[in-house]
Amino acid sequence: MKVIVFLFIILGSLYALPPEFDRQRYELGEKVFEKKCQECHVKSMPIDILMKNFIEENNETLKLKAPTGNEISYRLKSQIGSKEDIEFQLHEAMDFVIDYLYNPNKAKTICLEGVIKHFDTMPSMKGKITKEEIKDVTFFLYFLEGFNGVNKFYHDETEF
Ligand code: HEC
């Protein structure tokens, strides 16, 4: 019996989401993504396939128009602030995306050089999206990769 309880605690902690996660907001952000970003950004693809496409195949296999949502998710968390403080990192990520969407400039990129070189600078979305919508879509992007149990794409907590 003790062993079973212990197993439940271990499994439970593996699938536990941080208190900052809010499923309603995540789903709201996902809708914004589908409506305003998905014409250029694919939501998610396995990283090994993406890296092969960008680094070895010059984007000729997948012919992607922009970095994928899960790549952006990973880069937001690894390039901006510290993941030790999720609330603060989320704020900083939102500030970055608001600034980037209104005033895009590849000089500010958080993406890998080997990925970003395949694209022209993203067109500005000034007038096409509100700050609130950008905050929601960033919330979605932030949690898209690296948190078990958030979505069907991601299954390895150690990668976060
Ligand atoms: C018309 C096509 C298009 C649309 C629509 C679009 N993007 Fe992009 N986006 C791009 C391209 C191309 C890049 C890569 C070049 C760059 O970084 O400027 C990019 C890059 C990005 C980056 C990474 C910036 C960097 O270089 O670090 C973020 C974040 C981003 N987009 C978010 C969004 C979000 C959120 C939306 C929807 C609200 C969106 N984009 C809509 C084309 C688009």
Boltz pocket constraint, residues with backbone or C-beta under 6 A from the ligand:
constraints:
  - pocket:
      binder: B
      contacts: [[A, 32], [A, 33], [A, 36], [A, 37], [A, 38], [A, 39], [A, 40], [A, 41], [A, 65], [A, 66], [A, 67], [A, 72], [A, 97], [A, 100], [A, 101], [A, 104], [A, 105], [A, 106], [A, 108], [A, 109], [A, 110], [A, 111], [A, 116], [A, 119], [A, 120], [A, 121], [A, 122], [A, 123], [A, 125], [A, 129], [A, 137], [A, 138]]
      max_distance: 6.0
